[in-house]
C-alpha cells in the first residue's frame, strides 16, 4: 500500500493536476473539506461573503479521509485536483498529504485557514517523531504544506507555532495575523440574539439558571477519537442542579460519546448535535475544558474558564503544548470533579483582566473583520475593487 501511495503522490496526482491545469484559470474559489461532508464554520463566512459580493464562483469538495474507503478517497482526490486546477483560490482548513502532491500553478493560491484559533496543542512538524505525530521523513516525503501561499492566524503571538507546525521558516511571510474568519460571527448581534432565542426553544426549562459549558477535547488518534470518561453527571447534578444547567459539547472527532443518564437530563444534556459550538459559547456563563482550543474563541466573551486537566502530564507527554500550561491558561487548573465544582461556585470572583489579557495577546486580530482581511489577503476582494 505504501508503494501505491508513493506512486499516486509522486507521479499520478502531479501529472493529473498538470494536465487539468491546461484549462484557463477561472475566477473561482474552491473550498476543500477533508474532515466533513458539509461546509464547516472555518469556511462558511468566507463562502457567504464571496457569494454575497459576487467576488468569484464558489465550489466545494468533500473528502472525509477519516471515514472514506481507499478507493473512494482516491477518486475523491482526483475530483479535488480537477476542481483545484482551474481555481484562483483554494481554501483548506486542515492538513492532508494530497494538498502538497502537486506544484501549484501560477496565478493560483492556497489559503490554509486552519480549523482552530490560537495555538495550544502541538501538531504537524511540532510533533514529528512523537506518538501523536508522524515521522519527519514521512512529512518531508509528502510535503503536506508546501503549497500554502497564505495562513491567516488569530494573533501575532501564535505565528511562530504555525510556522513550526507547517515546516516554514520562523518569520515566514506566509503566516499573517489577519484573524480567524469564523470568529466574526461573535460580533454579529443578530447571531447572538438568534442563539438566545434558540436556547429558550431547545431547553425552556433552563430559563433562570446559569449555563456551564463542558467542552473537552478528544483523546487518542483522530481516527479513533474518544471522549474522557471522568465526568459523572449524577455528581454534578447533586452539587449544582438547583442553580445551574450543563451543556456538554464533545469534539467532532468523537463518534461514541458517553451517554448521559435519563435521570440527569433535567440538569445536563449533550449538545454535540443540537446546537453549534458558536451558539453555546455565546450562551455559556462558564466554560470548563481541558486542552481544547475553544478557549481562544471563548476569551472573546470575556467570561470565566475552568481547566479540568486530570491527565495533564500524560497528555503533555503524548501531544505537547506550545506554551507552558500552568502560566498559559486564563483560569484555575483543577484535577478532580470536586475541585471543578468548587471553582464553579467561585467563578464570579475570577479576575477577568487575566482573560482580557489572554484575548489581546492571542486573539488580537479577531475583531469582527477577519473575513474581509483574508479575502483581501488572497486577492479576491482587492481584485474586485480594482476591476470596478
Secondary structure, DSSP 4 states (H G I P E B T S, - for coil): -HHHHHHIIIIIHHHHHHHHTTSPPEEEEEEEESS-SS--HHHHHHHHHHHHHT-SEEEEEE--TTTS-HHHHHHHHHHHHHHHHTEEEEEE-S--GGGGSSPPPTT-EEEE--SSSS--B--GGGGTTSSSS--HHHHHHHTTTTTEEEEE-S-GGGHHHHHHHHT--TT-TTEE----GGGGGGG-HHHHHHHHHHHHHH-GGGTTSEEEEE----BS-GGG-B--S---HHHHHHHHTTTEEEEE---TT-SSPPPPPGGGTTTEEE-TTTS-HHHHHHH-SEEEESS-THHHHHHTTT-EEEEE-TTHHHHHHHT-BSS-HHHHSSSEEESSHHHHHHHHHTGGGS-HHHHHHHHHHHSTT-SS-HHHHHHHHTTHHHHHHHT-
